[in-house]
Amino acid sequence: MSAAHTQRAAIPGRDETGTKTMAKVGLIYFSGYGHTAKQAEAVRAGAASVDGAEVSVFEISKDGDLADGAWEQLAGLDAIIYGSPTYMGGPAWQFKKFADASSKPWFTQAWKDKIAAGFTNSASVNGDKFNTVLYFFTLSQQHGQIWIGTGLLPSNTKAHGPNDVNWTAGSAGALAISPSDASPEEAPRAGDLETARLLGARVAAYAVKTRG
Ligand SMILES: Cc1cc2nc3c(=O)[nH]c(=O)nc-3n(C[C@H](O)[C@H](O)[C@H](O)COP(=O)(O)O)c2cc1C
């Protein structure tokens, strides 16, 4: 390889020929019954809608494990978006198993300066969802990541309802309500899915921008 190529390879966001490379956004989530999976799909679609971004999805299994090769793929991402239902006022244990296992990249601060964001879904209107987002935030800060919130105003007038963007009103992360008797086909509802989509798009747009 020539000296010129060696120099070009050092430019962030460019390959060895100087061509812009795609920003890599990853979504890592758990879903016990499919509701948070639906929210995750909206986040994915939002991120994938951004020019210059490619998205990979990592679903945590019922045993709290990742597919083979996932840790290596996570290391190559520019942004990691965390998602879990809120169970008993925090993330599901399967997500926590993943978080504890991420102590391995933590040792070398391998995820430092990667962008981070989070989303959660639960049955109650409040349901202590913020605690789950706060957990994602704390995890991201242990890893030295850069947190991105929704950047959305709440839809909080009398006229607003579940079909409006950010009716569940998260600013630190995307929140969703799936009423306890609703199937994943019924919930999260349109406003929460659009909120999730917008968070995905915001993270991806920022990843593309900061990639240079
Ligand atoms: C073990 C367990 C604990 C739960 N704890 C809460 C809670 O703290 N707050 C809440 O609003 N809903 C709670 N729920 C309801 C779930 O958050 C809700 O059913 C959610 O849609 C499940 O998402 P999933 O289908 O992706 O698993 C709990 C459900 C389970 C099974």
The ligand as a Gaussian input file, in Angstrom:
#p B3LYP/6-31G(d) Opt

LIG

0 1
 C      -42.249000      -9.420000      34.763000
 C      -43.007000      -8.230000      34.256000
 C      -42.855000      -7.028000      34.897000
 C      -43.528000      -5.886000      34.429000
 N      -43.315000      -4.688000      35.058000
 C      -43.894000      -3.574000      34.554000
 C      -43.617000      -2.291000      35.117000
 O      -42.804000      -2.135000      36.031000
 N      -44.284000      -1.223000      34.599000
 C      -45.192000      -1.334000      33.600000
 O      -45.784000      -0.339000      33.208000
 N      -45.436000      -2.542000      33.004000
 C      -44.790000      -3.642000      33.444000
 N      -44.992000      -4.850000      32.830000
 C      -45.762000      -4.900000      31.573000
 C      -44.836000      -4.933000      30.349000
 O      -43.908000      -3.865000      30.391000
 C      -45.650000      -4.847000      29.070000
 O      -46.507000      -5.960000      29.013000
 C      -44.799000      -4.747000      27.838000
 O      -45.613000      -4.424000      26.734000
 C      -44.065000      -6.044000      27.552000
 O      -43.226000      -5.860000      26.440000
 P      -42.750000      -7.102000      25.577000
 O      -43.969000      -7.645000      24.876000
 O      -41.746000      -6.560000      24.614000
 O      -42.157000      -8.076000      26.546000
 C      -44.360000      -5.992000      33.286000
 C      -44.507000      -7.220000      32.655000
 C      -43.833000      -8.328000      33.112000
 C      -43.988000      -9.647000      32.389000

